[in-house]
Amino acid sequence: MSGGEPGDVLIMQAAHARLERELAPWRDALLLMDDAGTVTRATGGAAVRDPRPAGAWYGPDVWYSPAAAAFLDCAHNSPSLRWLQAGTAGVDAAVYAPFLRRGIAVTTSHGFAPGMADQVMAGVLDHWQRGPERRRLRAGGKWQPTPFRELAGSRWLIIGFGAVGREVARRAAAFGAQVTGVARTAGTDALAGRIVPLGALHAELPAADVVILSIALNAATRGMADAAFFAAMKPGATLVNVGRGALVDEGALLDGLARGQPGHAVLDVFVQEPLPSGSPFWTHPAVTMTPHDSWASAGATSNNDATFAANLGRFLAGLPLQGVAVPEDAR
């Protein structure tokens, strides 16, 4: 069988096997690609020699498949493509740029947000609770109480108040923290005391005990955490970056850490990944680091599956899609 139908949506066979029951209402519209790059219909398994999908799901099932290049080629080459569901919260990766340039609706997935927010809280709490010191005392067999700092009453500045930022805000507020969000424009949100525009960022930094970077990487935000940014921070404050490594001028961060602005950095992302073996961040006493794994929560797959299924139903019904990316956030 050659060609495709106007509403066909391309997904990986592995995704369909996992979600066959949930996707059953739309089975007639699904094209399945296996790890060899062969495309078949979900109904009947008939081969499709010239697939021209109108939609495609570019998520982890594609990323880790040997057919990843074939999947992207199929989507790129389809003149019918109108929608690409991304498996990421951001679209700064180069792979998305050609789709956005074509005017394709690229929708993002925020299934990683709850786990990422949990990791933010874990990093801040471990530092404020003096976890490393407590573990050293235990290893040395010393019974010594360790005073720590409470989160209640602390001020959190969350730069990028999207899905991840809002999940962090939800958790921080539950601890009694005061939350200020930073977004493209000022506004209101039930999860924050205030939402200020990006232009007001530097005026907010001196009062913040915790500063979270969860904003999209684009031309306006690349290197935003620079020398002036750190000079404006409250001495002893905690910086957390779960956005992108390139949001931070790493040389300026090291200089800032040397003088206590910030006092500590919780970093999940870096400019170069994997982090080079000679990087000072590996052993820096004022840095908590993780290997860009804040996305790797046990619930991420089911969350992302639900996002795709919901948008699939909307797409095939001709309804507005959720999470449509802003082209300015593309690389």
C-alpha positions in Angstrom: 0.0 0.0 0.0 1.5 3.4 -1.0 0.8 6.9 0.2 -1.1 7.9 3.3 -4.3 9.5 4.4 -4.7 13.2 5.2 -5.0 12.5 9.0 -2.3 9.8 9.4 -0.1 10.2 12.5 3.3 8.4 12.7 4.4 6.8 15.9 6.9 4.1 16.9 5.6 0.6 17.0 7.0 0.3 20.6 4.8 3.2 21.7 1.7 1.6 20.1 2.5 -1.7 21.9 2.6 0.1 25.2 -0.5 2.2 24.6 -2.6 0.0 22.3 -5.7 0.3 24.6 -5.4 4.0 25.1 -4.9 4.7 21.4 -7.7 2.3 20.2 -10.1 5.2 19.4 -7.7 6.5 16.8 -6.2 3.3 15.6 -7.4 3.9 12.0 -5.2 7.0 11.8 -2.0 5.5 13.1 1.1 4.6 11.1 3.6 2.5 13.0 7.4 2.5 12.4 9.4 -0.4 13.6 13.1 -0.4 14.5 14.0 -1.3 11.0 12.3 1.8 9.6 9.4 -0.1 8.1 6.0 1.7 8.3 2.7 -0.2 8.6 -0.8 0.6 9.5 -2.0 -0.1 13.0 -5.2 -1.6 11.4 -4.3 -4.8 9.6 -0.5 -4.2 9.5 -0.5 -3.3 5.8 2.8 -1.9 4.7 2.9 1.8 3.7 5.6 2.4 1.1 5.3 6.1 0.8 4.1 7.4 4.1 3.0 11.0 4.2 1.9 11.6 7.8 0.0 14.7 8.9 1.3 14.3 12.5 4.2 12.6 14.2 5.3 11.8 17.8 9.0 12.5 18.3 9.6 11.2 21.8 11.9 8.7 23.6 10.6 5.8 21.6 12.2 7.5 18.6 15.3 8.8 20.3 16.5 5.4 21.4 15.6 3.5 18.3 17.9 2.6 15.4 15.2 4.0 13.2 15.5 7.5 14.6 16.9 9.0 11.4 14.3 7.2 9.2 11.5 8.5 11.4 12.8 12.1 11.1 13.2 11.8 7.4 9.7 10.5 7.0 8.3 13.4 9.0 10.6 16.0 7.2 9.7 14.7 3.8 5.9 14.6 4.3 4.2 17.4 2.5 1.1 16.8 4.6 2.8 17.3 8.0 1.0 19.8 10.2 1.9 18.7 13.7 4.9 17.3 15.5 4.5 16.3 19.2 7.9 16.7 20.9 8.9 14.6 23.8 10.7 17.5 25.4 9.6 20.6 27.3 11.8 22.9 25.2 12.4 23.1 21.4 15.9 24.6 21.5 17.4 21.4 20.0 18.4 21.8 16.4 16.2 19.0 15.3 13.1 21.1 15.8 14.2 24.1 13.8 13.3 22.8 10.3 9.8 22.0 11.4 9.2 25.4 13.0 10.6 27.1 9.9 8.0 25.3 7.9 5.2 26.5 10.2 4.6 23.1 11.6 2.8 23.2 15.0 5.4 21.7 17.4 3.8 20.9 20.7 5.9 20.3 23.8 5.5 17.7 26.5 5.7 18.5 30.2 5.6 15.0 31.5 9.1 15.5 33.0 8.0 18.5 35.0 6.9 16.8 38.3 10.1 14.8 38.5 12.3 17.8 37.6 10.6 19.8 40.4 11.2 17.0 42.8 14.9 17.0 42.0 15.0 20.8 42.5 13.6 20.4 45.9 15.9 17.5 46.7 18.9 19.6 45.7 17.9 22.7 47.7 16.9 20.7 50.8 20.0 18.6 50.8 22.1 21.8 50.8 20.0 23.7 53.3 19.8 20.6 55.6 23.6 20.2 55.3 23.4 16.8 53.9 27.0 16.4 52.8 28.2 17.4 56.2 25.8 15.0 58.0 27.0 12.2 55.7 30.7 13.0 56.5 29.9 12.9 60.2 28.2 9.6 59.9 31.0 8.1 57.9 33.4 9.2 60.6 31.2 7.7 63.4 30.6 11.1 64.9 27.3 11.7 66.8 27.1 15.5 66.3 23.9 17.5 65.8 23.9 19.6 62.7 21.9 22.9 62.7 20.1 23.5 59.4 18.0 26.2 57.7 14.2 25.9 57.2 12.5 26.7 53.9 9.6 28.4 55.5 9.8 32.2 54.9 12.5 31.9 52.3 12.1 33.8 49.0 12.2 31.9 45.8 12.7 33.5 42.4 11.7 31.1 39.6 12.9 32.3 36.2 10.7 30.7 33.6 7.2 30.0 35.0 6.1 27.3 32.6 5.3 23.7 33.5 8.6 23.0 35.4 8.6 26.4 37.2 5.0 26.0 38.3 5.7 22.5 39.7 8.6 23.9 41.6 6.5 26.8 42.9 3.8 24.3 44.0 6.3 22.4 46.1 8.2 25.4 47.5 4.9 27.1 48.6 3.9 23.9 50.4 7.1 24.4 52.5 6.0 28.0 53.3 8.4 29.7 50.8 7.4 33.0 49.2 7.5 32.6 45.4 8.0 35.2 42.7 7.8 34.0 39.1 9.7 35.6 36.1 8.0 35.3 32.7 8.1 37.1 29.4 5.4 39.5 30.7 4.0 40.3 34.1 0.9 38.6 35.2 -0.8 36.6 37.9 -0.7 32.9 38.9 -2.3 31.1 41.8 1.1 29.5 42.5 3.1 32.7 42.9 2.8 35.9 44.9 3.9 37.8 41.9 4.8 37.3 38.3 7.3 39.9 37.0 8.5 40.4 33.5 12.0 39.3 32.4 13.1 42.9 32.3 12.6 43.2 36.1 14.8 40.2 36.8 17.9 42.0 38.2 15.8 44.1 40.5 14.5 40.9 42.1 17.8 39.0 42.5 19.0 40.8 45.7 16.1 39.6 47.8 16.0 36.0 46.6 17.3 33.1 48.8 16.8 30.6 46.0 17.0 31.3 42.3 15.7 28.7 39.8 16.6 28.7 36.1 13.8 26.8 34.3 13.4 29.1 31.4 13.6 28.2 27.7 17.0 28.7 26.0 16.8 31.2 23.1 18.7 34.2 21.8 17.3 36.4 24.6 18.2 34.0 27.4 21.5 32.5 26.3 24.1 33.4 28.9 21.6 35.4 30.9 23.2 34.3 34.2 26.3 36.4 33.6 28.7 38.4 35.8 26.1 41.1 36.4 23.5 38.5 37.3 25.7 37.0 39.9 26.8 40.3 41.3 23.1 41.2 41.9 22.4 38.0 43.8 22.0 37.9 47.5 25.2 36.7 49.2 24.8 33.1 50.2 21.8 32.5 48.0 21.3 29.1 46.2 21.2 28.9 42.4 19.5 25.9 40.7 19.7 25.3 37.0 17.4 22.6 35.5 16.9 24.6 32.2 19.8 24.5 29.9 23.5 24.8 30.5 23.9 27.6 28.1 21.7 29.8 30.2 24.8 30.3 32.4 28.1 31.9 31.8 30.1 29.2 33.6 33.2 31.3 34.1 31.1 34.0 35.7 29.4 31.4 37.9 32.8 30.1 39.2 33.8 33.7 40.0 30.6 34.3 41.8 30.9 31.1 43.8 34.4 32.2 44.9 32.8 35.3 46.6 29.6 33.7 47.7 27.2 35.0 45.1 25.7 32.5 44.8 26.7 30.7 48.0 25.9 27.3 46.4 24.9 26.0 43.0 22.7 23.0 42.2 23.4 22.1 38.6 21.7 19.5 36.5 22.8 20.9 33.1 26.1 22.3 31.7 27.3 24.0 28.6 29.2 20.9 27.5 27.7 17.5 28.2 28.9 15.0 29.3 30.8 17.3 31.7 34.5 17.1 30.8 36.7 15.2 33.3 38.8 18.2 34.0 35.9 20.5 34.8 36.1 22.3 38.2 32.4 21.6 38.8 33.2 17.9 39.5 34.9 18.7 42.8 33.8 22.2 43.6 32.8 22.3 47.3 29.9 24.8 46.6 28.3 22.8 43.8 25.8 20.0 43.9 25.7 18.4 40.4 23.7 15.7 38.6 24.3 14.4 35.1 21.3 16.0 33.3 19.0 13.4 34.7 16.2 15.5 36.3 13.9 14.2 33.5 14.5 10.5 34.5 11.6 10.0 36.9 9.6 6.8 37.0 6.4 8.7 36.1 7.8 10.6 33.1 6.8 8.0 30.5 3.2 7.7 31.5 3.0 11.5 31.8 4.3 12.0 28.3 2.1 9.3 26.9 -0.9 11.0 28.3 0.2 14.3 26.8 0.5 12.7 23.3 -2.8 10.9 23.6 -4.6 14.1 24.6 -3.1 16.1 21.7 -3.8 13.2 19.3 -7.4 13.4 20.1 -7.5 17.1 19.6 -5.6 17.0 16.3 -7.8 14.4 14.7 -10.9 16.2 16.0 -9.7 19.5 14.6 -9.4 21.1 18.0 -6.7 23.5 19.2 -3.5 21.7 20.4 -2.0 22.1 23.8 1.5 23.3 24.4 2.3 24.8 21.0 5.9 26.0 21.1 6.9 29.6 20.5 9.2 29.7 17.4 11.5 32.2 19.1 12.5 29.3 21.5 14.0 27.3 18.7 17.7 27.2 18.1 
